[in-house]
Each structure stands twice: as C-alpha cells, then as structure tokens.
C-alpha cells in the first residue's frame, strides 16, 4: 500500500508551489478538486509580485563599493 500525504494549502499560490515541488521531486500529486492551470504570464506576474525588486538611486557598482567598505575582518584566535 502506497503512503498518502494530505496537504491543505490555504491559497492557490501555496497549492501551485506544492504541486511544482512534487513535480520536481518526481512524486505523484493529485488535487481534489483538480487545480486550475496557471499561464506562464500569470506565474511570472505572481513571482515578481512575491519577490519584488530593489530600487535605489545608487548604481550597482556604488552599492558593491559600500558593501565592500562596510566589511570588517579580524583574525580569530581559535584553539584546536
């Protein structure tokens, strides 16, 4: 007998995330009722809404320079 796992996502985004994870893992996944398919454009829109974007007046080189200058390195006395 094959083990069954029942998941109850609270929204469509979580449902589709779980279904795509199952597909990546090669696990058979079914939904009741069947899940509606999402177009590639809608998936992209949802991803961009979820991930957001970085907006800044500084260029990438300026941000990189600030990050490098803010790092502090010190030697640690580690006894093994």
WOSULHU-V695982 format. One record per backbone hydrogen bond with DSSP energy under -0.5 kcal/mol. CO is the residue of the C=O (numbers start at 1). NH is the residue of the N-H. Records with the same first field share a line. If there is no record, write none. Layout:
# WOSULHU-V695982
CO: NH ; NH
This chain:
# WOSULHU-V695982
5: 7
11: 15
12: 16
13: 17
14: 18
15: 19
16: 20
17: 21
18: 22
19: 23
20: 24
21: 25
22: 26 ; 27
23: 26
39: 43
40: 44
41: 45
42: 46
43: 47
44: 48
45: 49
46: 50
47: 51
48: 52
59: 63
60: 64
61: 65
62: 66
63: 67
64: 68
65: 69
66: 70
67: 71
68: 71
76: 78
77: 79
78: 80
